[in-house]
Amino acid sequence: MVGRHDVEVPADVGVIGTALAGQLADLTASMAAAMEEQIPELPQDRMTAALLARSVESNLRAASALYRGELELAELVAPAEAREYARRLAQCGVAVTALVRAYRLGQHLHLAWSAEELVREYPDPARALAAVRALLGLNFVYIDTVSEQVIEEYQAERERWLSHRNTIRVETLERILAGDAVEEPAVEATLGIRLRRQHLGAVLWIAGGHDAPDDLPQLESAAGRVGQALGAVGSPVFWPKDWASAWVWFPLGPGTTADVAAAAAALDRTAPRVHAALGAPAPGLAGFRHTHEDALQALRVATFGSGGPPSVVSYADPGVRAAAFLTADLPRTRRLVTTSLGELAARTESAARLRETLLVLIQERGSLVAAADRLHVHRNTVKYRIARAVAQRGRPLEDDRLELELALVAAHWLGDVVLPEG
């Protein structure tokens, strides 16, 4: 196998180096224009376009020196201008494939022009063919060496840029959540959002098991699916907090009602290990902060009890909001549950089923039919359970109705933490 530096430079190729030097400006302009036209991913702003032209010119200049024997193959390195352009593409978020295509297209255009020059220079077909073959060998080594180096430059800059951008994003989010004064245009530019739009804060986490690096991509993928189910109108702001949890903000369109059931179904179907705590949608900078605070309260409720958390819990649920307040003073909440529920506060499956039926009936404004539909049981079953619940409570439903509902909410969401032992 022929190594990179084993290719000799025949004298006949030198004419291409001389011709390149003489037509450098015209060739640079035509090749840069072709790249911009045929590779739409390349940025077209004035500064980046000027960097592209300098990159093309520097590569042609280096190739010219190589063909004339003024540059040794062992000394071949990517020109500084070419490295600078690669870094610029990385900072703009342009895919590395666009950079690779630019070098392939440049190689094609350069070789086509060079072959025509050699044919004109050497009327003897055999000599022209030998010169073209020698040129192909040299050019392959040049492109192979230089493109590898600029791709490495791109990748290194991309990693640096993403790290820097993520640092700025985190600092911006921390300032917003702390209530610090921030410039809204700068926030929008950094986070890629429109603050006038409604945002829905969320906390995504993986319950149980050990944190693992491969959990984070699963969380990010789940965030995208939850966003689709909620009707998000753009990419969410995703902030990993550790390997197994992330804070997320979903942008919502005007009048969009977040479909919590659809979000839960999406997680159950595609990411059963992932759970989500949602805030209430809110617009503006203050709303961006408040919906996150709501999501944290929903998370507190979801993870407070001893049982497994639901797939999705939303602070928009009045019961979740009430339960969040009830966690603030647990001794009083325990007394409320005990005095209001009586024997109905027992830690048994039977008592839990009666409490659930009673809570649903209250939420459905006393409608046996509506409660039966929600519980997927017959109306008479609801009626029977309510009679048993009243008997275990020891007093009618109308007695201290508000305290009864709060006690049922506490027992439902907080579980054994507020239920008496024994």
Buried (B, 14 or more C-beta within 10 A) or exposed (E): EEEBEEBEBBEBBBBBBBBBBEBBEEBBEBBBBBBBEEBEEBBEEEEBBEBBBBBBBBBBBBBBBBBBBEBEBEEBEBBEBBBBBBBBBBBBEBEBEBBBBBBEBBBEBBBEBBBEBBBEBBEEEEEBBBBBEBBBBBBBBBBEBBBEBBBEBBEBBBEEBEEEEEEEBEEBBEEBBEEEEBEEEEBBEBBEBBBEBBBBBBBBBBEEEEEEEEBBEBBBEBBBBBBEBBBBBBEBBBBBEEBBBBBBBBBBEEEBEBEBEBBBBBBEEBBEBBBBBBBBBBBBBEBBBBBBBBBBBBBBBBBBBEEEBBBBBBBBBEBBBBBBBBBEEBEEBBBBBBEBBBEBBBBEEEBBBBBBBBBBBBBBEEBBEBBBBBBEBEBEBBBEBBEBBBEBBEEEBEEBEEBBBBBBBBBBBBBEBBBEEE
